[in-house]
Amino acid sequence: MKREKETDWAKAINFIPKDREIIVYDCQDGEIRFKIGDGKTKVNDLPFTDDNSFAVLDGTFIVGE
């Protein structure tokens, strides 16, 4: 799991989280948001978990479904 401020994640343009790695965003408005790595997508291109653009199938995270 990695946790940073939203502004710091915006600078991490080449960081690719490991498969199933949890990425925590501390947003400027006080909200906390999460992304889940797939091992191939850059962190800024991953959807937030609350965007409903991921699925869990047999314990495996599938991003973009």
N, CA, C and O atoms as a Tripos MOL2 file, in Angstrom:
@<TRIPOS>MOLECULE
protein
  260   259    65     0     0
PROTEIN
NO_CHARGES

@<TRIPOS>ATOM
      1 N           0.8430   -1.1750    0.0000 N.3       1 MET1
      2 CA          0.0000    0.0000    0.0000 C.3       1 MET1
      3 C           0.8850    1.2330    0.0000 C.2       1 MET1
      4 O           1.8970    1.2830    0.6990 O.2       1 MET1
      5 N           0.5040    2.2130   -0.7760 N.am      2 LYS2
      6 CA          1.2220    3.4840   -0.8230 C.3       2 LYS2
      7 C           0.2190    4.6100   -0.5950 C.2       2 LYS2
      8 O          -0.8960    4.5810   -1.1150 O.2       2 LYS2
      9 N           0.6330    5.6010    0.1910 N.am      3 ARG3
     10 CA         -0.2590    6.7120    0.5040 C.3       3 ARG3
     11 C           0.4900    8.0280    0.3460 C.2       3 ARG3
     12 O           1.5700    8.2150    0.9070 O.2       3 ARG3
     13 N          -0.1030    8.9420   -0.4300 N.am      4 GLU4
     14 CA          0.4890   10.2570   -0.6730 C.3       4 GLU4
     15 C          -0.6270   11.2830   -0.8420 C.2       4 GLU4
     16 O          -1.8000   10.9340   -0.9800 O.2       4 GLU4
     17 N          -0.2410   12.5320   -0.8280 N.am      5 LYS5
     18 CA         -1.1810   13.6090   -1.1270 C.3       5 LYS5
     19 C          -1.5450   13.5600   -2.6020 C.2       5 LYS5
     20 O          -0.7520   13.1250   -3.4370 O.2       5 LYS5
     21 N          -2.7400   14.0070   -2.9060 N.am      6 GLU6
     22 CA         -3.2400   14.0500   -4.2830 C.3       6 GLU6
     23 C          -2.2710   14.7920   -5.2080 C.2       6 GLU6
     24 O          -2.0380   14.3590   -6.3360 O.2       6 GLU6
     25 N          -1.7120   15.8950   -4.7380 N.am      7 THR7
     26 CA         -0.7920   16.6820   -5.5620 C.3       7 THR7
     27 C           0.5080   15.9150   -5.8500 C.2       7 THR7
     28 O           1.1050   16.0870   -6.9130 O.2       7 THR7
     29 N           0.9400   15.0810   -4.9180 N.am      8 ASP8
     30 CA          2.1430   14.2790   -5.1520 C.3       8 ASP8
     31 C           1.8820   13.1670   -6.1560 C.2       8 ASP8
     32 O           2.7400   12.8730   -6.9880 O.2       8 ASP8
     33 N           0.7080   12.5440   -6.0880 N.am      9 TRP9
     34 CA          0.3770   11.4970   -7.0590 C.3       9 TRP9
     35 C           0.3030   12.0650   -8.4710 C.2       9 TRP9
     36 O           0.6460   11.3770   -9.4320 O.2       9 TRP9
     37 N          -0.1330   13.2970   -8.6060 N.am     10 ALA10
     38 CA         -0.2160   13.9240   -9.9310 C.3      10 ALA10
     39 C           1.1590   14.0270  -10.5830 C.2      10 ALA10
     40 O           1.2670   14.0540  -11.8090 O.2      10 ALA10
     41 N           2.2040   14.0840   -9.7690 N.am     11 LYS11
     42 CA          3.5770   14.1740  -10.2760 C.3      11 LYS11
     43 C           4.1730   12.8080  -10.6040 C.2      11 LYS11
     44 O           5.2170   12.7370  -11.2530 O.2      11 LYS11
     45 N           3.5420   11.7380  -10.1740 N.am     12 ALA12
     46 CA          4.0720   10.3810  -10.3450 C.3      12 ALA12
     47 C           3.6820    9.8150  -11.7040 C.2      12 ALA12
     48 O           3.0220    8.7780  -11.7820 O.2      12 ALA12
     49 N           4.0830   10.4870  -12.7640 N.am     13 ILE13
     50 CA          3.5850   10.1600  -14.1000 C.3      13 ILE13
     51 C           4.0720    8.8120  -14.6440 C.2      13 ILE13
     52 O           3.4400    8.2620  -15.5460 O.2      13 ILE13
     53 N           5.1590    8.2730  -14.1310 N.am     14 ASN14
     54 CA          5.6720    7.0020  -14.6470 C.3      14 ASN14
     55 C           5.5310    5.8450  -13.6620 C.2      14 ASN14
     56 O           5.9950    4.7390  -13.9400 O.2      14 ASN14
     57 N           4.9000    6.0840  -12.5210 N.am     15 PHE15
     58 CA          4.7780    5.0370  -11.5000 C.3      15 PHE15
     59 C           3.6930    4.0380  -11.8700 C.2      15 PHE15
     60 O           2.5520    4.4190  -12.1340 O.2      15 PHE15
     61 N           4.0500    2.7600  -11.8880 N.am     16 ILE16
     62 CA          3.1070    1.6820  -12.1600 C.3      16 ILE16
     63 C           2.9670    0.8500  -10.8860 C.2      16 ILE16
     64 O           3.9010    0.1410  -10.5100 O.2      16 ILE16
     65 N           1.8250    0.9260  -10.2230 N.am     17 PRO17
     66 CA          1.6210    0.1220   -9.0200 C.3      17 PRO17
     67 C           1.5980   -1.3700   -9.3470 C.2      17 PRO17
     68 O           1.1790   -1.7740  -10.4320 O.2      17 PRO17
     69 N           2.0440   -2.1620   -8.4130 N.am     18 LYS18
     70 CA          2.0250   -3.6100   -8.5790 C.3      18 LYS18
     71 C           0.5850   -4.1030   -8.6410 C.2      18 LYS18
     72 O          -0.3380   -3.4110   -8.2110 O.2      18 LYS18
     73 N           0.4040   -5.3030   -9.1790 N.am     19 ASP19
     74 CA         -0.9060   -5.9150   -9.2430 C.3      19 ASP19
     75 C          -1.4970   -6.0130   -7.8370 C.2      19 ASP19
     76 O          -0.8800   -6.5910   -6.9420 O.2      19 ASP19
     77 N          -2.6850   -5.4520   -7.6420 N.am     20 ARG20
     78 CA         -3.4400   -5.4380   -6.3850 C.3      20 ARG20
     79 C          -2.8610   -4.4960   -5.3280 C.2      20 ARG20
     80 O          -3.3180   -4.5060   -4.1850 O.2      20 ARG20
     81 N          -1.8720   -3.6900   -5.6840 N.am     21 GLU21
     82 CA         -1.3330   -2.7140   -4.7300 C.3      21 GLU21
     83 C          -2.3510   -1.5960   -4.5260 C.2      21 GLU21
     84 O          -2.8930   -1.0630   -5.4940 O.2      21 GLU21
     85 N          -2.6060   -1.2480   -3.2950 N.am     22 ILE22
     86 CA         -3.5790   -0.2120   -2.9630 C.3      22 ILE22
     87 C          -2.8740    1.1410   -2.9340 C.2      22 ILE22
     88 O          -1.8430    1.3040   -2.2810 O.2      22 ILE22
     89 N          -3.4390    2.0950   -3.6440 N.am     23 ILE23
     90 CA         -2.9010    3.4440   -3.7350 C.3      23 ILE23
     91 C          -3.9050    4.3750   -3.0580 C.2      23 ILE23
     92 O          -5.0690    4.4370   -3.4520 O.2      23 ILE23
     93 N          -3.4480    5.0940   -2.0430 N.am     24 VAL24
     94 CA         -4.3260    5.9680   -1.2670 C.3      24 VAL24
     95 C          -4.0140    7.4190   -1.6040 C.2      24 VAL24
     96 O          -2.8590    7.8440   -1.5670 O.2      24 VAL24
     97 N          -5.0460    8.1630   -1.9290 N.am     25 TYR25
     98 CA         -4.9390    9.5870   -2.2410 C.3      25 TYR25
     99 C          -5.5210   10.3850   -1.0830 C.2      25 TYR25
    100 O          -6.6910   10.2140   -0.7410 O.2      25 TYR25
    101 N          -4.7210   11.2520   -0.4780 N.am     26 ASP26
    102 CA         -5.2220   12.2170    0.4920 C.3      26 ASP26
    103 C          -5.5380   13.4870   -0.2890 C.2      26 ASP26
    104 O          -4.6300   14.2300   -0.6600 O.2      26 ASP26
    105 N          -6.8100   13.7380   -0.5410 N.am     27 CYS27
    106 CA         -7.2350   14.8580   -1.3750 C.3      27 CYS27
    107 C          -7.2350   16.1730   -0.5950 C.2      27 CYS27
    108 O          -7.3370   16.1930    0.6310 O.2      27 CYS27
    109 N          -7.1180   17.2520   -1.3340 N.am     28 GLN28
    110 CA         -7.0610   18.5790   -0.7290 C.3      28 GLN28
    111 C          -8.3360   18.9280    0.0230 C.2      28 GLN28
    112 O          -8.2980   19.7090    0.9730 O.2      28 GLN28
    113 N          -9.4680   18.3580   -0.3890 N.am     29 ASP29
    114 CA        -10.7350   18.6590    0.2830 C.3      29 ASP29
    115 C         -10.9720   17.7800    1.5140 C.2      29 ASP29
    116 O         -12.0430   17.8290    2.1200 O.2      29 ASP29
    117 N          -9.9590   16.9700    1.8840 N.am     30 GLY30
    118 CA        -10.0540   16.1160    3.0540 C.3      30 GLY30
    119 C         -10.5530   14.7170    2.7560 C.2      30 GLY30
    120 O         -10.5200   13.8430    3.6220 O.2      30 GLY30
    121 N         -11.0170   14.5010    1.5310 N.am     31 GLU31
    122 CA        -11.4980   13.1900    1.1260 C.3      31 GLU31
    123 C         -10.3160   12.2320    0.9530 C.2      31 GLU31
    124 O          -9.2150   12.6560    0.6010 O.2      31 GLU31
    125 N         -10.5430   10.9620    1.1980 N.am     32 ILE32
    126 CA         -9.5370    9.9290    0.9500 C.3      32 ILE32
    127 C         -10.0900    9.0280   -0.1360 C.2      32 ILE32
    128 O         -11.1990    8.5070   -0.0170 O.2      32 ILE32
    129 N          -9.3090    8.8440   -1.2050 N.am     33 ARG33
    130 CA         -9.7450    8.0200   -2.3360 C.3      33 ARG33
    131 C          -8.7210    6.9140   -2.5750 C.2      33 ARG33
    132 O          -7.5670    7.0210   -2.1600 O.2      33 ARG33
    133 N          -9.1540    5.8560   -3.2460 N.am     34 PHE34
    134 CA         -8.3060    4.6830   -3.4500 C.3      34 PHE34
    135 C          -8.2700    4.2680   -4.9140 C.2      34 PHE34
    136 O          -9.2400    4.4330   -5.6530 O.2      34 PHE34
    137 N          -7.1310    3.7290   -5.3070 N.am     35 LYS35
    138 CA         -6.9700    3.0710   -6.5970 C.3      35 LYS35
    139 C          -6.3360    1.7200   -6.3150 C.2      35 LYS35
    140 O          -5.7100    1.5280   -5.2730 O.2      35 LYS35
    141 N          -6.4960    0.7900   -7.2380 N.am     36 ILE36
    142 CA         -5.9010   -0.5280   -7.0930 C.3      36 ILE36
    143 C          -5.0850   -0.8200   -8.3400 C.2      36 ILE36
    144 O          -5.5990   -0.7810   -9.4580 O.2      36 ILE36
    145 N          -3.8020   -1.1130   -8.1330 N.am     37 GLY37
    146 CA         -2.9010   -1.3770   -9.2490 C.3      37 GLY37
    147 C          -3.2090   -2.6800   -9.9600 C.2      37 GLY37
    148 O          -3.7590   -3.6170   -9.3810 O.2      37 GLY37
    149 N          -2.8370   -2.7140  -11.2410 N.am     38 ASP38
    150 CA         -2.9840   -3.9380  -12.0280 C.3      38 ASP38
    151 C          -1.6400   -4.4460  -12.5490 C.2      38 ASP38
    152 O          -1.5880   -5.4340  -13.2810 O.2      38 ASP38
    153 N          -0.5550   -3.7700  -12.1690 N.am     39 GLY39
    154 CA          0.7770   -4.1980  -12.5720 C.3      39 GLY39
    155 C           1.2070   -3.7410  -13.9500 C.2      39 GLY39
    156 O           2.3180   -4.0480  -14.3820 O.2      39 GLY39
    157 N           0.3400   -3.0030  -14.6580 N.am     40 LYS40
    158 CA          0.7170   -2.5560  -16.0060 C.3      40 LYS40
    159 C           0.2620   -1.1420  -16.3480 C.2      40 LYS40
    160 O           0.7460   -0.5570  -17.3170 O.2      40 LYS40
    161 N          -0.6640   -0.5840  -15.5650 N.am     41 THR41
    162 CA         -1.2130    0.7380  -15.8440 C.3      41 THR41
    163 C          -0.5870    1.7860  -14.9210 C.2      41 THR41
    164 O          -0.4500    1.5630  -13.7180 O.2      41 THR41
    165 N          -0.2080    2.9320  -15.4970 N.am     42 LYS42
    166 CA          0.3520    4.0230  -14.6910 C.3      42 LYS42
    167 C          -0.6870    4.5270  -13.7050 C.2      42 LYS42
    168 O          -1.8850    4.5320  -13.9880 O.2      42 LYS42
    169 N          -0.2080    4.9490  -12.5470 N.am     43 VAL43
    170 CA         -1.1010    5.3240  -11.4520 C.3      43 VAL43
    171 C          -2.1130    6.3950  -11.8550 C.2      43 VAL43
    172 O          -3.2690    6.3290  -11.4370 O.2      43 VAL43
    173 N          -1.7100    7.3660  -12.6460 N.am     44 ASN44
    174 CA         -2.6250    8.4340  -13.0330 C.3      44 ASN44
    175 C          -3.6680    7.9840  -14.0560 C.2      44 ASN44
    176 O          -4.6570    8.6820  -14.2790 O.2      44 ASN44
    177 N          -3.4550    6.8280  -14.6730 N.am     45 ASP45
    178 CA         -4.4220    6.2910  -15.6320 C.3      45 ASP45
    179 C          -5.3820    5.2830  -14.9990 C.2      45 ASP45
    180 O          -6.3500    4.8680  -15.6370 O.2      45 ASP45
    181 N          -5.1220    4.8880  -13.7580 N.am     46 LEU46
    182 CA         -6.0110    3.9570  -13.0690 C.3      46 LEU46
    183 C          -7.2720    4.6770  -12.6030 C.2      46 LEU46
    184 O          -7.2070    5.8410  -12.2080 O.2      46 LEU46
    185 N          -8.4100    4.0040  -12.6430 N.am     47 PRO47
    186 CA         -9.6320    4.6100  -12.1200 C.3      47 PRO47
    187 C          -9.6490    4.5430  -10.5940 C.2      47 PRO47
    188 O          -9.0030    3.6790  -10.0010 O.2      47 PRO47
    189 N         -10.3750    5.4390   -9.9720 N.am     48 PHE48
    190 CA        -10.5940    5.3530   -8.5400 C.3      48 PHE48
    191 C         -11.6020    4.2370   -8.2850 C.2      48 PHE48
    192 O         -12.4690    3.9800   -9.1190 O.2      48 PHE48
    193 N         -11.4920    3.5790   -7.1440 N.am     49 THR49
    194 CA        -12.3950    2.4650   -6.8360 C.3      49 THR49
    195 C         -13.8460    2.9210   -6.7580 C.2      49 THR49
    196 O         -14.7500    2.1410   -7.0570 O.2      49 THR49
    197 N         -14.0860    4.1690   -6.3600 N.am     50 ASP50
    198 CA        -15.4590    4.6500   -6.2590 C.3      50 ASP50
    199 C         -16.0350    5.0700   -7.6030 C.2      50 ASP50
    200 O         -17.1810    5.5140   -7.6690 O.2      50 ASP50
    201 N         -15.2580    4.9380   -8.6790 N.am     51 ASP51
    202 CA        -15.7650    5.2160  -10.0280 C.3      51 ASP51
    203 C         -16.4960    4.0150  -10.6230 C.2      51 ASP51
    204 O         -17.0480    4.0980  -11.7210 O.2      51 ASP51
    205 N         -16.4960    2.8920   -9.8880 N.am     52 ASN52
    206 CA        -17.1630    1.6570  -10.3270 C.3      52 ASN52
    207 C         -16.6410    1.1440  -11.6620 C.2      52 ASN52
    208 O         -17.3890    0.5260  -12.4200 O.2      52 ASN52
    209 N         -15.3730    1.3900  -11.9580 N.am     53 SER53
    210 CA        -14.7970    0.9160  -13.2130 C.3      53 SER53
    211 C         -13.8170   -0.2260  -12.9740 C.2      53 SER53
    212 O         -12.8680   -0.4190  -13.7340 O.2      53 SER53
    213 N         -14.0610   -0.9740  -11.9110 N.am     54 PHE54
    214 CA        -13.2690   -2.1620  -11.6740 C.3      54 PHE54
    215 C         -14.2050   -3.2440  -11.1510 C.2      54 PHE54
    216 O         -15.3210   -2.9610  -10.7150 O.2      54 PHE54
    217 N         -13.7410   -4.4710  -11.2000 N.am     55 ALA55
    218 CA        -14.5410   -5.5850  -10.7010 C.3      55 ALA55
    219 C         -13.6300   -6.5450   -9.9660 C.2      55 ALA55
    220 O         -12.4160   -6.5450  -10.1730 O.2      55 ALA55
    221 N         -14.2120   -7.3550   -9.1140 N.am     56 VAL56
    222 CA        -13.4650   -8.4050   -8.4410 C.3      56 VAL56
    223 C         -14.0750   -9.7270   -8.8580 C.2      56 VAL56
    224 O         -15.2640   -9.9720   -8.6520 O.2      56 VAL56
    225 N         -13.2470  -10.5780   -9.4460 N.am     57 LEU57
    226 CA        -13.7090  -11.8700   -9.9260 C.3      57 LEU57
    227 C         -12.8220  -12.9520   -9.3360 C.2      57 LEU57
    228 O         -11.6260  -12.9900   -9.6250 O.2      57 LEU57
    229 N         -13.3690  -13.8150   -8.5320 N.am     58 ASP58
    230 CA        -12.5950  -14.8730   -7.8740 C.3      58 ASP58
    231 C         -11.3870  -14.3290   -7.1280 C.2      58 ASP58
    232 O         -10.3230  -14.9480   -7.1390 O.2      58 ASP58
    233 N         -11.5360  -13.1820   -6.4810 N.am     59 GLY59
    234 CA        -10.4490  -12.5950   -5.7050 C.3      59 GLY59
    235 C          -9.4410  -11.8330   -6.5400 C.2      59 GLY59
    236 O          -8.4440  -11.3480   -6.0040 O.2      59 GLY59
    237 N          -9.6760  -11.7140   -7.8490 N.am     60 THR60
    238 CA         -8.7540  -11.0010   -8.7350 C.3      60 THR60
    239 C          -9.3820   -9.6750   -9.1370 C.2      60 THR60
    240 O         -10.5400   -9.6320   -9.5520 O.2      60 THR60
    241 N          -8.6190   -8.5970   -9.0160 N.am     61 PHE61
    242 CA         -9.0970   -7.2790   -9.4260 C.3      61 PHE61
    243 C          -8.9780   -7.1370  -10.9340 C.2      61 PHE61
    244 O          -7.9310   -7.4290  -11.5110 O.2      61 PHE61
    245 N         -10.0360   -6.6940  -11.5620 N.am     62 ILE62
    246 CA        -10.0500   -6.4640  -13.0010 C.3      62 ILE62
    247 C         -10.3890   -4.9980  -13.2120 C.2      62 ILE62
    248 O         -11.4990   -4.5650  -12.9030 O.2      62 ILE62
    249 N          -9.4440   -4.2370  -13.7330 N.am     63 VAL63
    250 CA         -9.6340   -2.8120  -13.9330 C.3      63 VAL63
    251 C         -10.1740   -2.5790  -15.3410 C.2      63 VAL63
    252 O          -9.7180   -3.1860  -16.3100 O.2      63 VAL63
    253 N         -11.1640   -1.6790  -15.4290 N.am     64 GLY64
    254 CA        -11.6930   -1.2900  -16.7370 C.3      64 GLY64
    255 C         -12.8350   -2.1370  -17.2100 C.2      64 GLY64
    256 O         -13.2200   -2.0250  -18.3730 O.2      64 GLY64
    257 N         -13.4010   -2.9770  -16.3790 N.am     65 GLU65
    258 CA        -14.5430   -3.8000  -16.7760 C.3      65 GLU65
    259 C         -15.8170   -3.0020  -16.6700 C.2      65 GLU65
    260 O         -16.8950   -3.5190  -16.9610 O.2      65 GLU65
@<TRIPOS>BOND
     1     1     2 1
     2     2     3 1
     3     3     4 2
     4     3     5 am
     5     5     6 1
     6     6     7 1
     7     7     8 2
     8     7     9 am
     9     9    10 1
    10    10    11 1
    11    11    12 2
    12    11    13 am
    13    13    14 1
    14    14    15 1
    15    15    16 2
    16    15    17 am
    17    17    18 1
    18    18    19 1
    19    19    20 2
    20    19    21 am
    21    21    22 1
    22    22    23 1
    23    23    24 2
    24    23    25 am
    25    25    26 1
    26    26    27 1
    27    27    28 2
    28    27    29 am
    29    29    30 1
    30    30    31 1
    31    31    32 2
    32    31    33 am
    33    33    34 1
    34    34    35 1
    35    35    36 2
    36    35    37 am
    37    37    38 1
    38    38    39 1
    39    39    40 2
    40    39    41 am
    41    41    42 1
    42    42    43 1
    43    43    44 2
    44    43    45 am
    45    45    46 1
    46    46    47 1
    47    47    48 2
    48    47    49 am
    49    49    50 1
    50    50    51 1
    51    51    52 2
    52    51    53 am
    53    53    54 1
    54    54    55 1
    55    55    56 2
    56    55    57 am
    57    57    58 1
    58    58    59 1
    59    59    60 2
    60    59    61 am
    61    61    62 1
    62    62    63 1
    63    63    64 2
    64    63    65 am
    65    65    66 1
    66    66    67 1
    67    67    68 2
    68    67    69 am
    69    69    70 1
    70    70    71 1
    71    71    72 2
    72    71    73 am
    73    73    74 1
    74    74    75 1
    75    75    76 2
    76    75    77 am
    77    77    78 1
    78    78    79 1
    79    79    80 2
    80    79    81 am
    81    81    82 1
    82    82    83 1
    83    83    84 2
    84    83    85 am
    85    85    86 1
    86    86    87 1
    87    87    88 2
    88    87    89 am
    89    89    90 1
    90    90    91 1
    91    91    92 2
    92    91    93 am
    93    93    94 1
    94    94    95 1
    95    95    96 2
    96    95    97 am
    97    97    98 1
    98    98    99 1
    99    99   100 2
   100    99   101 am
   101   101   102 1
   102   102   103 1
   103   103   104 2
   104   103   105 am
   105   105   106 1
   106   106   107 1
   107   107   108 2
   108   107   109 am
   109   109   110 1
   110   110   111 1
   111   111   112 2
   112   111   113 am
   113   113   114 1
   114   114   115 1
   115   115   116 2
   116   115   117 am
   117   117   118 1
   118   118   119 1
   119   119   120 2
   120   119   121 am
   121   121   122 1
   122   122   123 1
   123   123   124 2
   124   123   125 am
   125   125   126 1
   126   126   127 1
   127   127   128 2
   128   127   129 am
   129   129   130 1
   130   130   131 1
   131   131   132 2
   132   131   133 am
   133   133   134 1
   134   134   135 1
   135   135   136 2
   136   135   137 am
   137   137   138 1
   138   138   139 1
   139   139   140 2
   140   139   141 am
   141   141   142 1
   142   142   143 1
   143   143   144 2
   144   143   145 am
   145   145   146 1
   146   146   147 1
   147   147   148 2
   148   147   149 am
   149   149   150 1
   150   150   151 1
   151   151   152 2
   152   151   153 am
   153   153   154 1
   154   154   155 1
   155   155   156 2
   156   155   157 am
   157   157   158 1
   158   158   159 1
   159   159   160 2
   160   159   161 am
   161   161   162 1
   162   162   163 1
   163   163   164 2
   164   163   165 am
   165   165   166 1
   166   166   167 1
   167   167   168 2
   168   167   169 am
   169   169   170 1
   170   170   171 1
   171   171   172 2
   172   171   173 am
   173   173   174 1
   174   174   175 1
   175   175   176 2
   176   175   177 am
   177   177   178 1
   178   178   179 1
   179   179   180 2
   180   179   181 am
   181   181   182 1
   182   182   183 1
   183   183   184 2
   184   183   185 am
   185   185   186 1
   186   186   187 1
   187   187   188 2
   188   187   189 am
   189   189   190 1
   190   190   191 1
   191   191   192 2
   192   191   193 am
   193   193   194 1
   194   194   195 1
   195   195   196 2
   196   195   197 am
   197   197   198 1
   198   198   199 1
   199   199   200 2
   200   199   201 am
   201   201   202 1
   202   202   203 1
   203   203   204 2
   204   203   205 am
   205   205   206 1
   206   206   207 1
   207   207   208 2
   208   207   209 am
   209   209   210 1
   210   210   211 1
   211   211   212 2
   212   211   213 am
   213   213   214 1
   214   214   215 1
   215   215   216 2
   216   215   217 am
   217   217   218 1
   218   218   219 1
   219   219   220 2
   220   219   221 am
   221   221   222 1
   222   222   223 1
   223   223   224 2
   224   223   225 am
   225   225   226 1
   226   226   227 1
   227   227   228 2
   228   227   229 am
   229   229   230 1
   230   230   231 1
   231   231   232 2
   232   231   233 am
   233   233   234 1
   234   234   235 1
   235   235   236 2
   236   235   237 am
   237   237   238 1
   238   238   239 1
   239   239   240 2
   240   239   241 am
   241   241   242 1
   242   242   243 1
   243   243   244 2
   244   243   245 am
   245   245   246 1
   246   246   247 1
   247   247   248 2
   248   247   249 am
   249   249   250 1
   250   250   251 1
   251   251   252 2
   252   251   253 am
   253   253   254 1
   254   254   255 1
   255   255   256 2
   256   255   257 am
   257   257   258 1
   258   258   259 1
   259   259   260 2
@<TRIPOS>SUBSTRUCTURE
     1 MET1         2 RESIDUE 1 A MET
     2 LYS2         6 RESIDUE 1 A LYS
     3 ARG3        10 RESIDUE 1 A ARG
     4 GLU4        14 RESIDUE 1 A GLU
     5 LYS5        18 RESIDUE 1 A LYS
     6 GLU6        22 RESIDUE 1 A GLU
     7 THR7        26 RESIDUE 1 A THR
     8 ASP8        30 RESIDUE 1 A ASP
     9 TRP9        34 RESIDUE 1 A TRP
    10 ALA10       38 RESIDUE 1 A ALA
    11 LYS11       42 RESIDUE 1 A LYS
    12 ALA12       46 RESIDUE 1 A ALA
    13 ILE13       50 RESIDUE 1 A ILE
    14 ASN14       54 RESIDUE 1 A ASN
    15 PHE15       58 RESIDUE 1 A PHE
    16 ILE16       62 RESIDUE 1 A ILE
    17 PRO17       66 RESIDUE 1 A PRO
    18 LYS18       70 RESIDUE 1 A LYS
    19 ASP19       74 RESIDUE 1 A ASP
    20 ARG20       78 RESIDUE 1 A ARG
    21 GLU21       82 RESIDUE 1 A GLU
    22 ILE22       86 RESIDUE 1 A ILE
    23 ILE23       90 RESIDUE 1 A ILE
    24 VAL24       94 RESIDUE 1 A VAL
    25 TYR25       98 RESIDUE 1 A TYR
    26 ASP26      102 RESIDUE 1 A ASP
    27 CYS27      106 RESIDUE 1 A CYS
    28 GLN28      110 RESIDUE 1 A GLN
    29 ASP29      114 RESIDUE 1 A ASP
    30 GLY30      118 RESIDUE 1 A GLY
    31 GLU31      122 RESIDUE 1 A GLU
    32 ILE32      126 RESIDUE 1 A ILE
    33 ARG33      130 RESIDUE 1 A ARG
    34 PHE34      134 RESIDUE 1 A PHE
    35 LYS35      138 RESIDUE 1 A LYS
    36 ILE36      142 RESIDUE 1 A ILE
    37 GLY37      146 RESIDUE 1 A GLY
    38 ASP38      150 RESIDUE 1 A ASP
    39 GLY39      154 RESIDUE 1 A GLY
    40 LYS40      158 RESIDUE 1 A LYS
    41 THR41      162 RESIDUE 1 A THR
    42 LYS42      166 RESIDUE 1 A LYS
    43 VAL43      170 RESIDUE 1 A VAL
    44 ASN44      174 RESIDUE 1 A ASN
    45 ASP45      178 RESIDUE 1 A ASP
    46 LEU46      182 RESIDUE 1 A LEU
    47 PRO47      186 RESIDUE 1 A PRO
    48 PHE48      190 RESIDUE 1 A PHE
    49 THR49      194 RESIDUE 1 A THR
    50 ASP50      198 RESIDUE 1 A ASP
    51 ASP51      202 RESIDUE 1 A ASP
    52 ASN52      206 RESIDUE 1 A ASN
    53 SER53      210 RESIDUE 1 A SER
    54 PHE54      214 RESIDUE 1 A PHE
    55 ALA55      218 RESIDUE 1 A ALA
    56 VAL56      222 RESIDUE 1 A VAL
    57 LEU57      226 RESIDUE 1 A LEU
    58 ASP58      230 RESIDUE 1 A ASP
    59 GLY59      234 RESIDUE 1 A GLY
    60 THR60      238 RESIDUE 1 A THR
    61 PHE61      242 RESIDUE 1 A PHE
    62 ILE62      246 RESIDUE 1 A ILE
    63 VAL63      250 RESIDUE 1 A VAL
    64 GLY64      254 RESIDUE 1 A GLY
    65 GLU65      258 RESIDUE 1 A GLU
